[in-house]
């Protein structure tokens, strides 16, 4: 089984020449962070394998029995008046690791004023998108590997245009229980549009991530290291605003070097007291920092910090993520133990 899953993932990666980032594919909301905990650790963390039922939205291999009868609701007041949220629930059919997962991601772009080509008002319109997912994970034999998948139905409405699509997420997680080390690989959004907006078929936002994490033996800290968007190299694009001009008027565009490219794929994070009722989370997203930084200003773009608090059968989470001097995002989360 393990060899079969690994072969499928490798074939999937090798058949794709390049991938899509912002503006190059549709349904971009599918790659937004799924929870305050994930956001606090820099975003796109795929190695959380515990009670956090929302983790199954991003890495289906993380679905496990600790999520049984856990319900999570998350909300973010995002950038530019956009709001989005996620919900997740898991149920264990029996104690032989037969755990099923259901999730929802929804985004509302707000209200817009519409005008025709002559500048005449056509009234207001809205835009929203949603994805419903069903997932399953299982230990691969008696090994330390766990495999899982999510099947997603996607709907999108942008003004008068509608689209429907479907996607598949694949996940593979390795857990070393003795050392507390975990590694994970995810291949997300393998799929297509069933109904296009206006007759043009668009690609889905394929994303490949690899994550590593470990709980330190004598220190109450769990570190996280994630390499995101590995399906595309290079990922960096020169910023025209950072071009330099010499005394002769010759302009030189910004150069994104090899080391800079590596960092743009990298996310780091840490949890203090990860197994306690109260914990602190900190993360840094290098690509967000590099792309949103302002020259000659220290604005801490890419930094995120959050907290988690457990009270009886409820877990509260909050994260503040720094994007730029003008834009920050707050993430709120509540998880309920329904047992």
C-alpha positions in Angstrom: 0.0 0.0 0.0 2.8 2.4 0.9 4.6 1.8 -2.3 1.4 2.3 -4.3 0.6 5.6 -2.7 4.2 6.8 -3.1 4.2 5.8 -6.8 0.9 7.7 -7.4 2.3 10.9 -5.8 5.6 10.7 -7.7 3.8 10.2 -11.0 1.5 13.2 -10.2 4.5 15.4 -9.6 6.4 14.4 -12.7 3.5 14.9 -15.1 3.1 18.6 -14.1 5.6 20.9 -15.7 4.8 23.9 -13.6 2.3 25.1 -11.1 0.1 28.0 -10.3 0.2 30.8 -7.8 -1.9 33.9 -7.4 -3.5 35.1 -10.6 -2.5 32.0 -12.6 -5.4 29.7 -11.6 -8.9 29.8 -10.3 -10.3 28.9 -6.8 -7.3 30.5 -5.1 -9.2 30.5 -1.8 -8.5 26.7 -1.5 -4.9 27.5 -0.4 -5.8 29.9 2.4 -4.8 28.8 5.9 -7.4 26.7 7.5 -7.2 27.6 11.2 -5.7 30.2 13.7 -3.2 27.6 14.8 -1.9 27.1 11.3 -1.8 30.8 10.7 0.2 31.4 13.9 2.8 29.0 12.7 3.4 30.9 9.5 0.7 29.2 7.4 0.5 25.9 5.5 1.8 23.8 8.4 1.1 20.1 7.4 2.6 18.2 10.3 0.0 18.7 13.1 -1.1 15.2 14.0 -3.2 15.4 17.2 -6.6 16.7 18.4 -6.7 19.6 15.9 -9.6 18.5 13.6 -9.1 21.5 11.2 -5.6 20.1 10.3 -7.5 17.5 8.2 -8.5 20.2 5.8 -4.9 20.8 4.7 -3.3 17.4 5.2 -5.8 14.5 5.0 -3.1 12.2 6.4 -3.4 13.9 9.7 -7.0 12.6 10.3 -6.8 10.4 13.4 -8.8 9.0 16.3 -7.9 12.0 18.6 -10.2 14.0 16.4 -13.2 11.8 17.1 -16.3 13.9 17.7 -14.4 17.1 17.6 -16.1 20.1 15.9 -14.1 23.2 14.9 -15.3 26.6 13.7 -12.8 29.2 12.5 -13.3 32.7 11.2 -10.9 35.4 9.8 -11.5 39.1 9.1 -9.2 39.0 6.1 -7.7 41.8 4.0 -9.7 44.4 2.1 -13.0 43.6 3.9 -12.9 40.0 2.8 -14.1 37.4 5.3 -13.7 33.7 5.3 -14.0 30.8 7.6 -13.6 27.0 7.9 -15.5 24.2 9.7 -14.4 20.7 10.4 -15.8 17.6 12.1 -14.4 14.0 12.5 -16.0 10.8 13.5 -14.3 7.5 14.3 -16.3 4.5 13.0 -14.4 2.0 15.1 -11.2 1.8 17.1 -9.2 0.4 14.2 -8.4 3.8 13.0 -11.4 4.1 10.8 -11.8 7.9 11.1 -13.8 10.0 8.6 -13.6 13.8 8.2 -15.8 16.4 6.8 -14.9 20.0 6.2 -16.1 23.3 4.7 -14.1 26.4 3.5 -16.1 29.5 2.7 -15.1 33.0 1.5 -17.1 36.1 1.0 -15.6 38.9 -1.1 -18.2 41.5 0.0 -20.3 43.9 -2.0 -19.1 45.8 -5.1 -20.6 48.6 -7.2 -21.2 47.6 -10.8 -20.9 49.9 -13.9 -21.2 49.3 -17.6 -18.8 50.5 -20.3 -20.3 54.0 -20.3 -19.9 54.4 -16.5 -23.6 53.9 -15.7 -24.4 52.2 -12.5 -25.7 48.6 -12.8 -26.2 48.1 -9.1 -24.2 46.2 -6.6 -23.1 42.6 -6.8 -21.3 40.1 -4.6 -18.8 37.3 -4.8 -18.4 34.1 -2.8 -16.8 30.7 -3.0 -17.1 27.5 -1.0 -15.6 24.0 -0.9 -17.1 20.9 0.8 -14.6 18.1 1.5 -14.9 14.5 2.7 -11.7 12.9 3.9 -10.3 9.6 5.2 -6.9 8.5 6.6 -5.4 5.2 7.6 -2.2 3.8 9.0 -0.3 2.0 6.2 0.0 -1.5 7.5 2.1 -1.6 10.7 4.4 1.1 9.6 5.0 4.6 10.9 3.3 6.0 7.8 -0.2 7.3 7.5 -1.9 8.1 4.2 -5.1 10.0 3.5 -7.1 11.8 0.9 -9.8 14.6 0.7 -12.4 14.8 -2.1 -13.7 18.3 -2.6 -16.7 19.8 -4.3 -16.1 23.5 -5.2 -18.6 26.2 -6.0 -18.0 29.8 -7.0 -20.2 32.8 -7.8 -18.6 36.0 -9.0 -21.2 38.6 -10.0 -23.4 36.8 -12.7 -20.8 34.1 -13.4 -20.9 30.7 -11.7 -18.4 27.8 -11.7 -18.4 24.3 -10.2 -15.3 22.1 -9.8 -13.9 19.1 -8.0 -10.5 18.4 -6.5 -8.5 15.7 -4.7 -6.0 16.2 -1.9 -3.4 13.5 -1.1 -1.4 13.4 2.1 1.4 11.2 3.6 2.7 11.5 7.1 5.5 9.8 9.0 5.5 9.7 12.8 8.4 8.6 15.0 6.7 8.2 18.4 10.0 7.8 20.3 11.6 11.0 19.2 8.5 13.1 18.6 9.6 13.7 15.0 7.0 14.0 12.2 7.3 14.6 8.5 4.6 15.1 5.9 4.0 15.5 2.2 0.8 17.0 0.7 -0.3 17.3 -2.9 -3.4 19.5 -3.0 -6.1 20.5 -5.5 -5.7 17.9 -8.2 -8.8 18.4 -10.2 -10.7 20.4 -12.8 -13.7 22.7 -13.4 -16.9 20.9 -14.2 -18.7 24.2 -15.1 -16.6 27.2 -16.2 -17.4 30.8 -15.7 -17.6 31.9 -19.3 -16.6 28.9 -21.5 -12.8 29.0 -20.6 -11.5 26.1 -18.6 -9.0 27.3 -16.0 -6.5 25.4 -13.9 -6.8 24.7 -10.2 -4.2 26.0 -7.7 -2.0 22.9 -7.4 0.2 23.1 -4.3 2.9 20.7 -3.0 4.1 21.1 0.5 6.6 19.2 2.7 6.8 19.7 6.4 9.0 18.7 9.3 8.4 19.1 13.1 9.6 17.8 16.4 8.9 18.2 20.1 12.1 18.8 22.0 12.9 16.3 24.7 13.8 18.6 27.6 12.2 21.9 26.5 8.4 22.4 26.1 8.7 23.6 22.5 7.7 22.0 19.2 9.4 23.5 16.1 7.9 23.4 12.6 9.6 23.7 9.2 7.6 23.9 6.1 8.6 24.1 2.4 5.7 25.4 0.4 4.8 25.5 -3.3 7.5 23.0 -4.2 5.8 22.4 -7.6 7.2 25.7 -8.9 10.8 26.9 -9.2 11.7 29.7 -9.3 8.9 31.2 -7.3 10.3 34.7 -6.9 9.5 37.5 -9.4 11.4 40.8 -9.5 9.5 43.8 -8.2 9.5 46.7 -10.6 9.3 49.1 -7.7 12.7 47.9 -6.5 14.5 48.6 -9.8 17.6 50.9 -9.4 18.7 53.6 -11.8 22.3 54.8 -12.2 23.5 58.3 -13.0 23.3 57.6 -16.7 19.7 56.6 -16.5 20.2 52.9 -16.9 17.7 50.8 -15.0 18.6 47.5 -13.3 15.8 45.2 -12.3 15.8 43.5 -8.9 17.5 40.1 -9.0 16.1 37.1 -7.0 19.1 34.9 -6.2 19.2 31.2 -5.5 19.3 31.6 -1.7 16.4 34.1 -1.8 14.4 31.5 -3.8 15.0 28.9 -1.2 13.8 31.2 1.6 10.7 32.1 -0.3 9.7 28.5 -0.2 10.3 28.3 3.6 8.1 28.8 6.6 9.2 28.4 10.2 7.1 28.2 13.4 7.2 27.1 17.0 4.8 26.2 19.8 5.5 26.9 23.4 3.9 24.4 25.8 2.3 22.5 22.8 0.7 19.8 25.0 -0.6 22.1 27.8 -4.0 23.8 28.2 -2.4 27.1 27.3 0.2 27.6 24.6 1.9 30.3 22.6 2.5 30.1 18.8 4.9 32.0 16.7 5.7 31.8 13.0 7.4 33.5 10.1 6.6 33.3 6.4 9.6 34.3 4.3 7.8 34.7 1.0 5.2 37.0 2.5 7.9 39.0 4.2 9.9 39.4 1.0 7.0 40.2 -1.3 5.2 42.7 1.1 8.2 44.4 2.7 8.7 48.1 2.1 12.1 49.4 1.2 13.9 51.2 4.1 11.1 50.4 6.5 10.9 47.7 9.2 7.3 46.6 9.1 7.6 42.9 10.3 5.7 41.5 7.3 5.4 37.7 7.5 5.4 37.6 11.3 2.5 35.9 13.1 1.7 35.2 16.7 -1.1 33.3 18.4 -2.4 31.7 21.5 -4.4 28.6 22.3 -6.5 28.1 25.5 -8.3 24.9 26.6 -11.3 25.2 29.0 -12.9 21.9 29.8 -14.2 20.6 26.4 -13.6 23.8 24.5 -10.4 25.1 22.9 -10.1 28.8 21.9 -7.5 30.1 19.5 -6.5 33.5 18.2 -3.8 34.6 15.8 -2.6 38.0 14.6 -0.8 37.9 11.2 1.2 40.8 9.9 1.0 41.4 6.2 2.2 45.0 5.7 2.1 48.4 7.4 -1.5 48.9 6.2 -2.9 45.3 6.4 -3.1 42.8 9.2 -5.4 39.8 9.6 -7.0 38.3 12.7 -8.0 34.7 13.0 -10.4 33.3 15.6 -11.1 29.6 16.3 -13.3 27.5 18.6 -13.1 23.7 18.9 -15.7 21.7 20.8 -15.4 18.2 22.2 -18.9 16.7 21.6 -18.2 13.4 23.4 
